[in-house]
């Protein structure tokens, strides 16, 4: 889709050739993945989950022909060519390894975080390479429409050299129950969106300084509820990512003002906008450039949204990689760098200092 100002907020669907088997039947699969695949015409041939009755209900809703009793049974189904996993990160690596061992499986789309540790993520990267299989990680914020248009503006140099960028989130996640058993919360499961998209926009950071505190609303034990990260990128670019998952008291009847806002300031222009996820609206972007808009604000528009439409691009880039042999846009090797950034953020919180990314090894 191209909007009236020449930007491409949603990439074209170039490939829809491969049969998909979905593992998981929770909200992200039922409301996002499958809604996107239906719209794009991607063939979903099977589904499985931890609870067969739940998988069957989702299959009936989306007209998926086969419901398997277990994920392992689905992986063994020779009709399936791509495995799409939406499972807890402690269970995901085992399923990835089983899919890598199945000769008929061409590619795997995994959820973020890829694993509970950077070391495990590196092992999965290397095992996929040895197996000759495409392993991609669902960093779907890179396919949010405002982020893709912003990237096009930056690549054209319309803002000049970037000075500072901010992402400010004041919204309340619905933490999955399995997160209660982990020792990492917001940085690994929410900030990872923002840290990854900052890498998408500006490249690999040189250092990160992260602070955090507990969130008063989150009842289970945790240490990183509310988080704030400051990053330095090459070219003296400064970025701040804030995840305020408290966002004030939200009892019934309390007027809500939840949002995610972002802003990028350069030597030649400014861009700012919102991420529509908290209220289910399209994301927004407006920008002004000394070079191309005469300093006047220009506002591209689109009708699609981060959820669910970004998931079309995520699955399409994987299929395109399978068909062409090119590296996927969301490669596991690139995702290991995002995992390293998250790891550096936790090391920063624990040590009370800025952590250079050079301290975090991404090699085996």
Secondary structure, 3 states (H helix, E strand, C coil): CCCCCCCCCCCCCCCCCCCEEEECCCHHHHHHHHHHHHHHCCCEEEEECCCHHHHHHHHHHHCCCEECCCHHHHHCCCCCCEEEECCCHHHHHHHHHHHHHCCCCCEEEECCCCCCCHHHHHHHHHHHHHHCCEEEECCHHHHCHHHHHHHHHHHCCCCCCEEEEEEEEECCCCCCHHHHHCCCCHHHHCHHHHHHHHHHHHCCEEEEEEEEECCCCCCCCCCCCEEEEEEEECCCEEEEEEEECCCCCCCCCCCCCCEEEEEEEECCEEEEEECHHHHCCCCEEEEEECCCCCCCCECCCCCCCCCCCHHHHHHHHHHHHHHHCCCCCCEHHHHHHHHHHHHHHHHHHHHCCCEEHHHCCCCC
